[in-house]
């Protein structure tokens, strides 16, 4: 069976098919001005867990590395990465230097007023330098000062009373005496 002649270029002699030029290459998108760092692919777990992706494009978590840190996870393009640690429940205040001293000074101002007064003074200086509120330290200063002054007054009054009793007993001698409505027992 023979075929009729086809219109178009004739086939070259020798039985070789005609050589056509290669089609042009598709245009290449220009490289971005920046490139994201390569995402390291974590090694597959050594305990034989399946390495199949879960719904949402996430993979099973890796076993912790010897240093105590988990290997970084590869995140599919367009999905949000999972946080490496749980989010904080609320803002935590940084420790304020002198706050503990202020509390200790306030408590000791009632028990040992002079020590509480001194601790509260030191705490106020530290809190003022840290631009923190100084109310507790000021309360410790005031209470410690008032109780210290009252303690000094009590010691002076008690000393005067004791000196008066001792001088009266020295004048009256041993025994029980009634003088001006007061009873003295000297012995």
TORRODO-752284 format. One record per atom (N, C-alpha, C): residue number from 1; atom name; x, y, z. Coordinates in steps of 0.2 Angstrom, whole numbers, always signed. Layout:
BEGIN
node domar NUM	drenpa CA	px X	py Y	pz Z
...
END
This chain:
BEGIN
node domar 1	drenpa N	px +4	py -6	pz +0
node domar 1	drenpa CA	px +0	py +0	pz +0
node domar 1	drenpa C	px +4	py +6	pz +0
node domar 2	drenpa N	px +3	py +11	pz -4
node domar 2	drenpa CA	px +6	py +17	pz -5
node domar 2	drenpa C	px +2	py +23	pz -3
node domar 3	drenpa N	px +5	py +27	pz +0
node domar 3	drenpa CA	px +2	py +33	pz +2
node domar 3	drenpa C	px +3	py +39	pz -3
node domar 4	drenpa N	px -2	py +43	pz -3
node domar 4	drenpa CA	px -2	py +49	pz -8
node domar 4	drenpa C	px +3	py +54	pz -5
node domar 5	drenpa N	px +6	py +58	pz -9
node domar 5	drenpa CA	px +11	py +63	pz -7
node domar 5	drenpa C	px +7	py +68	pz -2
node domar 6	drenpa N	px +11	py +70	pz +3
node domar 6	drenpa CA	px +8	py +75	pz +7
node domar 6	drenpa C	px +11	py +82	pz +6
node domar 7	drenpa N	px +7	py +87	pz +6
node domar 7	drenpa CA	px +9	py +93	pz +5
node domar 7	drenpa C	px +14	py +95	pz +10
node domar 8	drenpa N	px +19	py +100	pz +9
node domar 8	drenpa CA	px +24	py +102	pz +13
node domar 8	drenpa C	px +31	py +100	pz +11
node domar 9	drenpa N	px +36	py +101	pz +16
node domar 9	drenpa CA	px +43	py +100	pz +14
node domar 9	drenpa C	px +43	py +92	pz +12
node domar 10	drenpa N	px +47	py +91	pz +7
node domar 10	drenpa CA	px +48	py +84	pz +6
node domar 10	drenpa C	px +53	py +81	pz +10
node domar 11	drenpa N	px +53	py +74	pz +11
node domar 11	drenpa CA	px +57	py +71	pz +16
node domar 11	drenpa C	px +64	py +70	pz +12
node domar 12	drenpa N	px +69	py +71	pz +16
node domar 12	drenpa CA	px +76	py +71	pz +13
node domar 12	drenpa C	px +78	py +64	pz +11
node domar 13	drenpa N	px +82	py +63	pz +7
node domar 13	drenpa CA	px +84	py +57	pz +4
node domar 13	drenpa C	px +88	py +53	pz +9
node domar 14	drenpa N	px +88	py +47	pz +10
node domar 14	drenpa CA	px +92	py +43	pz +14
node domar 14	drenpa C	px +88	py +40	pz +20
node domar 15	drenpa N	px +81	py +41	pz +20
node domar 15	drenpa CA	px +77	py +39	pz +25
node domar 15	drenpa C	px +77	py +42	pz +32
node domar 16	drenpa N	px +81	py +47	pz +33
node domar 16	drenpa CA	px +82	py +51	pz +39
node domar 16	drenpa C	px +75	py +55	pz +40
node domar 17	drenpa N	px +73	py +56	pz +46
node domar 17	drenpa CA	px +67	py +60	pz +47
node domar 17	drenpa C	px +70	py +68	pz +47
node domar 18	drenpa N	px +65	py +72	pz +46
node domar 18	drenpa CA	px +68	py +79	pz +45
node domar 18	drenpa C	px +70	py +82	pz +52
node domar 19	drenpa N	px +75	py +86	pz +53
node domar 19	drenpa CA	px +77	py +89	pz +59
node domar 19	drenpa C	px +74	py +96	pz +60
node domar 20	drenpa N	px +70	py +96	pz +65
node domar 20	drenpa CA	px +66	py +103	pz +67
node domar 20	drenpa C	px +70	py +106	pz +72
node domar 21	drenpa N	px +70	py +113	pz +72
node domar 21	drenpa CA	px +74	py +117	pz +78
node domar 21	drenpa C	px +70	py +115	pz +84
node domar 22	drenpa N	px +74	py +116	pz +90
node domar 22	drenpa CA	px +71	py +114	pz +96
node domar 22	drenpa C	px +67	py +120	pz +98
node domar 23	drenpa N	px +61	py +119	pz +102
node domar 23	drenpa CA	px +57	py +125	pz +104
node domar 23	drenpa C	px +61	py +129	pz +109
node domar 24	drenpa N	px +59	py +136	pz +109
node domar 24	drenpa CA	px +63	py +140	pz +114
node domar 24	drenpa C	px +61	py +138	pz +121
node domar 25	drenpa N	px +66	py +139	pz +126
node domar 25	drenpa CA	px +65	py +138	pz +133
node domar 25	drenpa C	px +60	py +142	pz +136
node domar 26	drenpa N	px +56	py +140	pz +140
node domar 26	drenpa CA	px +51	py +145	pz +144
node domar 26	drenpa C	px +55	py +150	pz +148
node domar 27	drenpa N	px +52	py +156	pz +148
node domar 27	drenpa CA	px +55	py +161	pz +152
node domar 27	drenpa C	px +56	py +159	pz +159
node domar 28	drenpa N	px +62	py +161	pz +162
node domar 28	drenpa CA	px +63	py +160	pz +169
node domar 28	drenpa C	px +62	py +166	pz +173
node domar 29	drenpa N	px +58	py +165	pz +179
node domar 29	drenpa CA	px +57	py +171	pz +183
node domar 29	drenpa C	px +63	py +173	pz +186
node domar 30	drenpa N	px +63	py +180	pz +187
node domar 30	drenpa CA	px +69	py +183	pz +190
node domar 30	drenpa C	px +70	py +181	pz +197
node domar 31	drenpa N	px +76	py +180	pz +199
node domar 31	drenpa CA	px +78	py +178	pz +206
node domar 31	drenpa C	px +76	py +183	pz +211
node domar 32	drenpa N	px +73	py +182	pz +217
node domar 32	drenpa CA	px +71	py +187	pz +222
node domar 32	drenpa C	px +77	py +190	pz +225
node domar 33	drenpa N	px +75	py +197	pz +227
node domar 33	drenpa CA	px +81	py +200	pz +230
node domar 33	drenpa C	px +83	py +197	pz +237
node domar 34	drenpa N	px +79	py +193	pz +240
node domar 34	drenpa CA	px +82	py +190	pz +246
node domar 34	drenpa C	px +80	py +182	pz +245
node domar 35	drenpa N	px +83	py +178	pz +249
node domar 35	drenpa CA	px +81	py +171	pz +249
node domar 35	drenpa C	px +80	py +169	pz +256
node domar 36	drenpa N	px +76	py +165	pz +257
node domar 36	drenpa CA	px +74	py +162	pz +264
node domar 36	drenpa C	px +80	py +157	pz +265
node domar 37	drenpa N	px +82	py +157	pz +271
node domar 37	drenpa CA	px +87	py +152	pz +273
node domar 37	drenpa C	px +85	py +145	pz +272
node domar 38	drenpa N	px +89	py +140	pz +270
node domar 38	drenpa CA	px +87	py +133	pz +269
node domar 38	drenpa C	px +84	py +130	pz +275
node domar 39	drenpa N	px +78	py +127	pz +274
node domar 39	drenpa CA	px +75	py +123	pz +280
node domar 39	drenpa C	px +79	py +117	pz +281
node domar 40	drenpa N	px +82	py +115	pz +287
node domar 40	drenpa CA	px +85	py +109	pz +287
node domar 40	drenpa C	px +80	py +103	pz +288
node domar 41	drenpa N	px +81	py +98	pz +285
node domar 41	drenpa CA	px +77	py +92	pz +285
node domar 41	drenpa C	px +79	py +88	pz +291
node domar 42	drenpa N	px +75	py +87	pz +296
node domar 42	drenpa CA	px +77	py +83	pz +302
node domar 42	drenpa C	px +78	py +76	pz +300
node domar 43	drenpa N	px +83	py +72	pz +303
node domar 43	drenpa CA	px +84	py +65	pz +302
node domar 43	drenpa C	px +77	py +61	pz +304
node domar 44	drenpa N	px +76	py +56	pz +301
node domar 44	drenpa CA	px +70	py +52	pz +303
node domar 44	drenpa C	px +72	py +49	pz +310
node domar 45	drenpa N	px +67	py +48	pz +314
node domar 45	drenpa CA	px +68	py +45	pz +321
node domar 45	drenpa C	px +71	py +38	pz +320
node domar 46	drenpa N	px +75	py +37	pz +326
node domar 46	drenpa CA	px +78	py +31	pz +326
node domar 46	drenpa C	px +74	py +25	pz +329
node domar 47	drenpa N	px +68	py +27	pz +332
node domar 47	drenpa CA	px +64	py +22	pz +335
node domar 47	drenpa C	px +59	py +19	pz +330
node domar 48	drenpa N	px +59	py +21	pz +324
node domar 48	drenpa CA	px +55	py +18	pz +319
node domar 48	drenpa C	px +48	py +20	pz +318
node domar 49	drenpa N	px +47	py +27	pz +320
node domar 49	drenpa CA	px +40	py +29	pz +320
node domar 49	drenpa C	px +39	py +31	pz +312
node domar 50	drenpa N	px +32	py +31	pz +310
node domar 50	drenpa CA	px +31	py +32	pz +303
node domar 50	drenpa C	px +32	py +40	pz +302
node domar 51	drenpa N	px +35	py +41	pz +296
node domar 51	drenpa CA	px +37	py +48	pz +294
node domar 51	drenpa C	px +31	py +50	pz +289
node domar 52	drenpa N	px +25	py +49	pz +291
node domar 52	drenpa CA	px +20	py +52	pz +286
node domar 52	drenpa C	px +17	py +58	pz +289
node domar 53	drenpa N	px +15	py +63	pz +285
node domar 53	drenpa CA	px +13	py +69	pz +287
node domar 53	drenpa C	px +6	py +69	pz +290
node domar 54	drenpa N	px +4	py +73	pz +295
node domar 54	drenpa CA	px -2	py +73	pz +298
node domar 54	drenpa C	px -7	py +78	pz +294
node domar 55	drenpa N	px -13	py +78	pz +296
node domar 55	drenpa CA	px -17	py +83	pz +293
node domar 55	drenpa C	px -15	py +90	pz +294
node domar 56	drenpa N	px -15	py +94	pz +290
node domar 56	drenpa CA	px -13	py +101	pz +291
node domar 56	drenpa C	px -5	py +102	pz +288
node domar 57	drenpa N	px -2	py +96	pz +286
node domar 57	drenpa CA	px +5	py +97	pz +284
node domar 57	drenpa C	px +10	py +96	pz +289
node domar 58	drenpa N	px +8	py +94	pz +295
node domar 58	drenpa CA	px +13	py +94	pz +301
node domar 58	drenpa C	px +15	py +86	pz +301
node domar 59	drenpa N	px +21	py +85	pz +303
node domar 59	drenpa CA	px +24	py +79	pz +304
node domar 59	drenpa C	px +24	py +77	pz +311
node domar 60	drenpa N	px +25	py +71	pz +313
node domar 60	drenpa CA	px +26	py +69	pz +320
node domar 60	drenpa C	px +32	py +72	pz +323
node domar 61	drenpa N	px +31	py +74	pz +329
node domar 61	drenpa CA	px +37	py +77	pz +333
node domar 61	drenpa C	px +43	py +72	pz +333
node domar 62	drenpa N	px +49	py +75	pz +333
node domar 62	drenpa CA	px +55	py +71	pz +334
node domar 62	drenpa C	px +56	py +70	pz +341
node domar 63	drenpa N	px +60	py +65	pz +342
node domar 63	drenpa CA	px +63	py +63	pz +349
node domar 63	drenpa C	px +68	py +68	pz +351
node domar 64	drenpa N	px +68	py +70	pz +357
node domar 64	drenpa CA	px +73	py +76	pz +359
node domar 64	drenpa C	px +80	py +74	pz +358
node domar 65	drenpa N	px +84	py +78	pz +356
node domar 65	drenpa CA	px +91	py +77	pz +354
node domar 65	drenpa C	px +95	py +77	pz +361
node domar 66	drenpa N	px +101	py +74	pz +361
node domar 66	drenpa CA	px +105	py +73	pz +367
node domar 66	drenpa C	px +106	py +80	pz +371
node domar 67	drenpa N	px +106	py +86	pz +368
node domar 67	drenpa CA	px +107	py +92	pz +372
node domar 67	drenpa C	px +100	py +94	pz +375
node domar 68	drenpa N	px +95	py +91	pz +374
node domar 68	drenpa CA	px +88	py +92	pz +377
node domar 68	drenpa C	px +84	py +97	pz +373
node domar 69	drenpa N	px +86	py +98	pz +367
node domar 69	drenpa CA	px +82	py +102	pz +362
node domar 69	drenpa C	px +80	py +98	pz +356
node domar 70	drenpa N	px +74	py +99	pz +354
node domar 70	drenpa CA	px +71	py +95	pz +349
node domar 70	drenpa C	px +73	py +98	pz +342
node domar 71	drenpa N	px +74	py +94	pz +337
node domar 71	drenpa CA	px +76	py +96	pz +331
node domar 71	drenpa C	px +71	py +100	pz +327
node domar 72	drenpa N	px +73	py +105	pz +323
node domar 72	drenpa CA	px +68	py +110	pz +320
node domar 72	drenpa C	px +64	py +106	pz +315
node domar 73	drenpa N	px +58	py +107	pz +315
node domar 73	drenpa CA	px +53	py +104	pz +310
node domar 73	drenpa C	px +53	py +108	pz +303
node domar 74	drenpa N	px +52	py +104	pz +298
node domar 74	drenpa CA	px +51	py +107	pz +291
node domar 74	drenpa C	px +44	py +109	pz +291
node domar 75	drenpa N	px +42	py +115	pz +289
node domar 75	drenpa CA	px +36	py +117	pz +288
node domar 75	drenpa C	px +34	py +118	pz +281
node domar 76	drenpa N	px +28	py +115	pz +279
node domar 76	drenpa CA	px +27	py +116	pz +272
node domar 76	drenpa C	px +25	py +124	pz +270
node domar 77	drenpa N	px +27	py +125	pz +264
node domar 77	drenpa CA	px +26	py +132	pz +262
node domar 77	drenpa C	px +19	py +135	pz +262
node domar 78	drenpa N	px +18	py +140	pz +265
node domar 78	drenpa CA	px +11	py +143	pz +266
node domar 78	drenpa C	px +7	py +141	pz +272
node domar 79	drenpa N	px +10	py +137	pz +276
node domar 79	drenpa CA	px +7	py +136	pz +283
node domar 79	drenpa C	px +11	py +139	pz +288
node domar 80	drenpa N	px +8	py +140	pz +294
node domar 80	drenpa CA	px +11	py +143	pz +300
node domar 80	drenpa C	px +15	py +138	pz +303
node domar 81	drenpa N	px +21	py +140	pz +306
node domar 81	drenpa CA	px +25	py +135	pz +309
node domar 81	drenpa C	px +22	py +134	pz +316
node domar 82	drenpa N	px +23	py +128	pz +319
node domar 82	drenpa CA	px +21	py +127	pz +326
node domar 82	drenpa C	px +26	py +130	pz +331
node domar 83	drenpa N	px +24	py +133	pz +336
node domar 83	drenpa CA	px +28	py +136	pz +341
node domar 83	drenpa C	px +33	py +131	pz +344
node domar 84	drenpa N	px +39	py +133	pz +346
node domar 84	drenpa CA	px +43	py +128	pz +349
node domar 84	drenpa C	px +42	py +127	pz +356
node domar 85	drenpa N	px +38	py +131	pz +359
node domar 85	drenpa CA	px +37	py +131	pz +366
node domar 85	drenpa C	px +30	py +134	pz +367
node domar 86	drenpa N	px +26	py +132	pz +372
node domar 86	drenpa CA	px +19	py +135	pz +373
node domar 86	drenpa C	px +20	py +142	pz +375
node domar 87	drenpa N	px +15	py +146	pz +372
node domar 87	drenpa CA	px +14	py +153	pz +373
node domar 87	drenpa C	px +13	py +155	pz +380
node domar 88	drenpa N	px +16	py +160	pz +382
node domar 88	drenpa CA	px +15	py +163	pz +389
node domar 88	drenpa C	px +8	py +164	pz +391
node domar 89	drenpa N	px +5	py +163	pz +397
node domar 89	drenpa CA	px -1	py +164	pz +398
node domar 89	drenpa C	px -3	py +172	pz +400
node domar 90	drenpa N	px +2	py +175	pz +401
node domar 90	drenpa CA	px +2	py +183	pz +402
node domar 90	drenpa C	px +9	py +185	pz +404
node domar 91	drenpa N	px +9	py +192	pz +404
node domar 91	drenpa CA	px +16	py +195	pz +405
node domar 91	drenpa C	px +18	py +194	pz +412
node domar 92	drenpa N	px +24	py +192	pz +413
node domar 92	drenpa CA	px +27	py +191	pz +419
node domar 92	drenpa C	px +31	py +197	pz +421
node domar 93	drenpa N	px +31	py +200	pz +427
node domar 93	drenpa CA	px +35	py +205	pz +428
node domar 93	drenpa C	px +42	py +203	pz +430
node domar 94	drenpa N	px +47	py +207	pz +428
node domar 94	drenpa CA	px +53	py +205	pz +430
node domar 94	drenpa C	px +54	py +207	pz +437
node domar 95	drenpa N	px +59	py +203	pz +441
node domar 95	drenpa CA	px +60	py +204	pz +448
node domar 95	drenpa C	px +63	py +211	pz +449
node domar 96	drenpa N	px +60	py +215	pz +454
node domar 96	drenpa CA	px +62	py +222	pz +455
node domar 96	drenpa C	px +67	py +221	pz +461
node domar 97	drenpa N	px +73	py +224	pz +460
node domar 97	drenpa CA	px +78	py +224	pz +465
node domar 97	drenpa C	px +76	py +228	pz +471
node domar 98	drenpa N	px +76	py +225	pz +477
node domar 98	drenpa CA	px +74	py +229	pz +483
node domar 98	drenpa C	px +67	py +227	pz +485
node domar 99	drenpa N	px +63	py +224	pz +481
node domar 99	drenpa CA	px +56	py +223	pz +483
node domar 99	drenpa C	px +56	py +218	pz +489
node domar 100	drenpa N	px +60	py +213	pz +489
node domar 100	drenpa CA	px +60	py +208	pz +495
node domar 100	drenpa C	px +63	py +211	pz +501
node domar 101	drenpa N	px +68	py +216	pz +500
node domar 101	drenpa CA	px +70	py +219	pz +506
node domar 101	drenpa C	px +65	py +224	pz +509
node domar 102	drenpa N	px +61	py +227	pz +505
node domar 102	drenpa CA	px +56	py +231	pz +507
node domar 102	drenpa C	px +51	py +227	pz +511
node domar 103	drenpa N	px +49	py +221	pz +509
node domar 103	drenpa CA	px +44	py +217	pz +513
node domar 103	drenpa C	px +47	py +215	pz +519
node domar 104	drenpa N	px +53	py +213	pz +519
node domar 104	drenpa CA	px +57	py +210	pz +525
node domar 104	drenpa C	px +58	py +216	pz +530
node domar 105	drenpa N	px +59	py +222	pz +528
node domar 105	drenpa CA	px +60	py +228	pz +532
node domar 105	drenpa C	px +53	py +230	pz +535
node domar 106	drenpa N	px +48	py +229	pz +532
node domar 106	drenpa CA	px +41	py +231	pz +534
node domar 106	drenpa C	px +39	py +226	pz +540
node domar 107	drenpa N	px +41	py +219	pz +539
node domar 107	drenpa CA	px +39	py +214	pz +544
node domar 107	drenpa C	px +44	py +215	pz +550
node domar 108	drenpa N	px +50	py +216	pz +549
node domar 108	drenpa CA	px +55	py +217	pz +555
node domar 108	drenpa C	px +54	py +224	pz +558
node domar 109	drenpa N	px +50	py +229	pz +555
node domar 109	drenpa CA	px +49	py +235	pz +558
node domar 109	drenpa C	px +44	py +234	pz +564
node domar 110	drenpa N	px +40	py +229	pz +564
node domar 110	drenpa CA	px +36	py +227	pz +570
node domar 110	drenpa C	px +39	py +223	pz +575
node domar 111	drenpa N	px +44	py +219	pz +573
node domar 111	drenpa CA	px +47	py +214	pz +578
node domar 111	drenpa C	px +54	py +217	pz +581
node domar 112	drenpa N	px +58	py +219	pz +576
node domar 112	drenpa CA	px +65	py +222	pz +578
node domar 112	drenpa C	px +65	py +229	pz +574
node domar 113	drenpa N	px +62	py +234	pz +577
node domar 113	drenpa CA	px +61	py +240	pz +574
node domar 113	drenpa C	px +67	py +243	pz +571
node domar 114	drenpa N	px +73	py +243	pz +574
node domar 114	drenpa CA	px +79	py +246	pz +571
node domar 114	drenpa C	px +81	py +243	pz +565
node domar 115	drenpa N	px +81	py +236	pz +565
node domar 115	drenpa CA	px +83	py +232	pz +559
node domar 115	drenpa C	px +79	py +233	pz +554
node domar 116	drenpa N	px +72	py +233	pz +555
node domar 116	drenpa CA	px +67	py +235	pz +550
node domar 116	drenpa C	px +68	py +241	pz +547
node domar 117	drenpa N	px +69	py +246	pz +551
node domar 117	drenpa CA	px +71	py +253	pz +549
node domar 117	drenpa C	px +77	py +253	pz +544
node domar 118	drenpa N	px +82	py +250	pz +546
node domar 118	drenpa CA	px +88	py +250	pz +541
node domar 118	drenpa C	px +87	py +246	pz +535
node domar 119	drenpa N	px +84	py +241	pz +535
node domar 119	drenpa CA	px +82	py +237	pz +529
node domar 119	drenpa C	px +77	py +241	pz +524
node domar 120	drenpa N	px +73	py +244	pz +527
node domar 120	drenpa CA	px +68	py +248	pz +523
node domar 120	drenpa C	px +72	py +254	pz +520
node domar 121	drenpa N	px +76	py +257	pz +523
node domar 121	drenpa CA	px +80	py +262	pz +520
node domar 121	drenpa C	px +84	py +260	pz +514
node domar 122	drenpa N	px +87	py +254	pz +515
node domar 122	drenpa CA	px +91	py +251	pz +509
node domar 122	drenpa C	px +87	py +249	pz +504
node domar 123	drenpa N	px +81	py +246	pz +505
node domar 123	drenpa CA	px +76	py +244	pz +500
node domar 123	drenpa C	px +73	py +250	pz +496
node domar 124	drenpa N	px +72	py +256	pz +500
node domar 124	drenpa CA	px +70	py +262	pz +497
node domar 124	drenpa C	px +75	py +265	pz +492
node domar 125	drenpa N	px +81	py +264	pz +493
node domar 125	drenpa CA	px +86	py +267	pz +489
node domar 125	drenpa C	px +87	py +262	pz +482
node domar 126	drenpa N	px +86	py +256	pz +483
node domar 126	drenpa CA	px +86	py +251	pz +478
node domar 126	drenpa C	px +80	py +252	pz +473
node domar 127	drenpa N	px +74	py +253	pz +476
node domar 127	drenpa CA	px +68	py +254	pz +473
node domar 127	drenpa C	px +68	py +260	pz +469
node domar 128	drenpa N	px +71	py +265	pz +472
node domar 128	drenpa CA	px +71	py +272	pz +469
node domar 128	drenpa C	px +76	py +272	pz +463
node domar 129	drenpa N	px +81	py +268	pz +463
node domar 129	drenpa CA	px +86	py +268	pz +458
node domar 129	drenpa C	px +83	py +264	pz +452
node domar 130	drenpa N	px +79	py +259	pz +454
node domar 130	drenpa CA	px +75	py +255	pz +448
node domar 130	drenpa C	px +69	py +258	pz +446
node domar 131	drenpa N	px +67	py +264	pz +448
node domar 131	drenpa CA	px +61	py +267	pz +446
node domar 131	drenpa C	px +55	py +263	pz +448
node domar 132	drenpa N	px +55	py +260	pz +453
node domar 132	drenpa CA	px +50	py +256	pz +456
node domar 132	drenpa C	px +46	py +259	pz +461
node domar 133	drenpa N	px +40	py +257	pz +463
node domar 133	drenpa CA	px +36	py +260	pz +468
node domar 133	drenpa C	px +40	py +259	pz +475
node domar 134	drenpa N	px +40	py +264	pz +479
node domar 134	drenpa CA	px +43	py +263	pz +486
node domar 134	drenpa C	px +39	py +263	pz +492
node domar 135	drenpa N	px +32	py +262	pz +491
node domar 135	drenpa CA	px +27	py +263	pz +496
node domar 135	drenpa C	px +29	py +258	pz +502
node domar 136	drenpa N	px +30	py +252	pz +500
node domar 136	drenpa CA	px +31	py +247	pz +506
node domar 136	drenpa C	px +37	py +249	pz +510
node domar 137	drenpa N	px +43	py +251	pz +506
node domar 137	drenpa CA	px +49	py +253	pz +510
node domar 137	drenpa C	px +48	py +259	pz +514
node domar 138	drenpa N	px +44	py +264	pz +511
node domar 138	drenpa CA	px +42	py +270	pz +515
node domar 138	drenpa C	px +38	py +268	pz +522
node domar 139	drenpa N	px +33	py +263	pz +521
node domar 139	drenpa CA	px +29	py +261	pz +527
node domar 139	drenpa C	px +34	py +258	pz +532
node domar 140	drenpa N	px +39	py +254	pz +529
node domar 140	drenpa CA	px +44	py +251	pz +534
node domar 140	drenpa C	px +48	py +256	pz +537
node domar 141	drenpa N	px +50	py +261	pz +534
node domar 141	drenpa CA	px +54	py +266	pz +537
node domar 141	drenpa C	px +50	py +270	pz +542
node domar 142	drenpa N	px +44	py +272	pz +541
node domar 142	drenpa CA	px +40	py +275	pz +546
node domar 142	drenpa C	px +38	py +271	pz +552
node domar 143	drenpa N	px +36	py +265	pz +551
node domar 143	drenpa CA	px +34	py +261	pz +556
node domar 143	drenpa C	px +41	py +259	pz +560
node domar 144	drenpa N	px +46	py +257	pz +557
node domar 144	drenpa CA	px +52	py +256	pz +560
node domar 144	drenpa C	px +55	py +262	pz +564
node domar 145	drenpa N	px +54	py +268	pz +562
node domar 145	drenpa CA	px +57	py +274	pz +565
node domar 145	drenpa C	px +52	py +275	pz +571
node domar 146	drenpa N	px +46	py +275	pz +570
node domar 146	drenpa CA	px +41	py +276	pz +576
node domar 146	drenpa C	px +42	py +271	pz +582
node domar 147	drenpa N	px +43	py +264	pz +580
node domar 147	drenpa CA	px +43	py +259	pz +585
node domar 147	drenpa C	px +50	py +260	pz +588
node domar 148	drenpa N	px +55	py +262	pz +584
node domar 148	drenpa CA	px +62	py +263	pz +587
node domar 148	drenpa C	px +62	py +269	pz +592
node domar 149	drenpa N	px +59	py +274	pz +590
node domar 149	drenpa CA	px +58	py +280	pz +595
node domar 149	drenpa C	px +54	py +278	pz +601
node domar 150	drenpa N	px +49	py +274	pz +600
node domar 150	drenpa CA	px +45	py +272	pz +606
node domar 150	drenpa C	px +49	py +267	pz +610
node domar 151	drenpa N	px +53	py +263	pz +607
node domar 151	drenpa CA	px +57	py +259	pz +611
node domar 151	drenpa C	px +62	py +262	pz +615
node domar 152	drenpa N	px +65	py +268	pz +612
node domar 152	drenpa CA	px +70	py +272	pz +616
node domar 152	drenpa C	px +67	py +275	pz +622
node domar 153	drenpa N	px +61	py +278	pz +620
node domar 153	drenpa CA	px +57	py +282	pz +626
node domar 153	drenpa C	px +55	py +277	pz +631
node domar 154	drenpa N	px +53	py +271	pz +630
node domar 154	drenpa CA	px +52	py +266	pz +635
node domar 154	drenpa C	px +58	py +264	pz +639
node domar 155	drenpa N	px +63	py +263	pz +635
node domar 155	drenpa CA	px +70	py +261	pz +639
node domar 155	drenpa C	px +71	py +267	pz +644
node domar 156	drenpa N	px +71	py +273	pz +642
node domar 156	drenpa CA	px +73	py +279	pz +646
node domar 156	drenpa C	px +68	py +279	pz +652
node domar 157	drenpa N	px +61	py +279	pz +651
node domar 157	drenpa CA	px +56	py +279	pz +656
node domar 157	drenpa C	px +57	py +273	pz +661
node domar 158	drenpa N	px +58	py +267	pz +658
node domar 158	drenpa CA	px +59	py +261	pz +662
node domar 158	drenpa C	px +66	py +262	pz +667
node domar 159	drenpa N	px +71	py +265	pz +664
node domar 159	drenpa CA	px +77	py +266	pz +667
node domar 159	drenpa C	px +76	py +271	pz +673
node domar 160	drenpa N	px +73	py +276	pz +672
node domar 160	drenpa CA	px +71	py +281	pz +677
node domar 160	drenpa C	px +67	py +278	pz +682
node domar 161	drenpa N	px +62	py +274	pz +681
node domar 161	drenpa CA	px +58	py +271	pz +686
node domar 161	drenpa C	px +62	py +266	pz +690
node domar 162	drenpa N	px +66	py +262	pz +687
node domar 162	drenpa CA	px +70	py +257	pz +691
node domar 162	drenpa C	px +75	py +261	pz +695
node domar 163	drenpa N	px +78	py +266	pz +693
node domar 163	drenpa CA	px +83	py +270	pz +697
node domar 163	drenpa C	px +79	py +273	pz +703
node domar 164	drenpa N	px +73	py +276	pz +702
node domar 164	drenpa CA	px +69	py +279	pz +707
node domar 164	drenpa C	px +68	py +273	pz +713
node domar 165	drenpa N	px +66	py +267	pz +711
node domar 165	drenpa CA	px +64	py +262	pz +715
node domar 165	drenpa C	px +71	py +260	pz +719
node domar 166	drenpa N	px +76	py +259	pz +716
node domar 166	drenpa CA	px +82	py +258	pz +719
node domar 166	drenpa C	px +85	py +263	pz +724
node domar 167	drenpa N	px +84	py +269	pz +722
node domar 167	drenpa CA	px +86	py +275	pz +727
node domar 167	drenpa C	px +81	py +275	pz +733
node domar 168	drenpa N	px +75	py +273	pz +732
node domar 168	drenpa CA	px +70	py +273	pz +738
node domar 168	drenpa C	px +72	py +268	pz +742
node domar 169	drenpa N	px +73	py +262	pz +739
node domar 169	drenpa CA	px +75	py +256	pz +744
node domar 169	drenpa C	px +82	py +257	pz +747
node domar 170	drenpa N	px +86	py +261	pz +744
node domar 170	drenpa CA	px +92	py +262	pz +748
node domar 170	drenpa C	px +91	py +267	pz +754
node domar 171	drenpa N	px +86	py +271	pz +753
node domar 171	drenpa CA	px +84	py +276	pz +759
node domar 171	drenpa C	px +81	py +272	pz +764
node domar 172	drenpa N	px +76	py +268	pz +762
node domar 172	drenpa CA	px +71	py +265	pz +767
node domar 172	drenpa C	px +75	py +258	pz +770
node domar 173	drenpa N	px +79	py +255	pz +767
node domar 173	drenpa CA	px +82	py +249	pz +770
node domar 173	drenpa C	px +77	py +243	pz +768
node domar 174	drenpa N	px +79	py +237	pz +770
node domar 174	drenpa CA	px +75	py +231	pz +769
node domar 174	drenpa C	px +69	py +230	pz +772
node domar 175	drenpa N	px +64	py +227	pz +768
node domar 175	drenpa CA	px +57	py +227	pz +771
node domar 175	drenpa C	px +52	py +229	pz +766
node domar 176	drenpa N	px +45	py +229	pz +769
node domar 176	drenpa CA	px +40	py +232	pz +765
node domar 176	drenpa C	px +38	py +239	pz +768
node domar 177	drenpa N	px +37	py +244	pz +764
node domar 177	drenpa CA	px +36	py +251	pz +766
node domar 177	drenpa C	px +30	py +254	pz +762
node domar 178	drenpa N	px +26	py +258	pz +765
node domar 178	drenpa CA	px +21	py +261	pz +762
node domar 178	drenpa C	px +23	py +269	pz +762
node domar 179	drenpa N	px +24	py +272	pz +756
node domar 179	drenpa CA	px +26	py +279	pz +756
node domar 179	drenpa C	px +22	py +282	pz +751
node domar 180	drenpa N	px +18	py +287	pz +753
node domar 180	drenpa CA	px +14	py +291	pz +748
node domar 180	drenpa C	px +9	py +287	pz +744
node domar 181	drenpa N	px +6	py +282	pz +747
node domar 181	drenpa CA	px +1	py +277	pz +744
node domar 181	drenpa C	px +5	py +272	pz +739
node domar 182	drenpa N	px +11	py +272	pz +739
node domar 182	drenpa CA	px +15	py +266	pz +735
node domar 182	drenpa C	px +18	py +262	pz +740
node domar 183	drenpa N	px +18	py +255	pz +738
node domar 183	drenpa CA	px +21	py +250	pz +742
node domar 183	drenpa C	px +28	py +248	pz +739
node domar 184	drenpa N	px +33	py +249	pz +743
node domar 184	drenpa CA	px +40	py +247	pz +741
node domar 184	drenpa C	px +42	py +240	pz +745
node domar 185	drenpa N	px +44	py +235	pz +741
node domar 185	drenpa CA	px +47	py +229	pz +744
node domar 185	drenpa C	px +54	py +229	pz +743
node domar 186	drenpa N	px +58	py +230	pz +748
node domar 186	drenpa CA	px +65	py +230	pz +747
node domar 186	drenpa C	px +68	py +224	pz +750
node domar 187	drenpa N	px +73	py +222	pz +747
node domar 187	drenpa CA	px +76	py +216	pz +750
node domar 187	drenpa C	px +83	py +214	pz +749
END
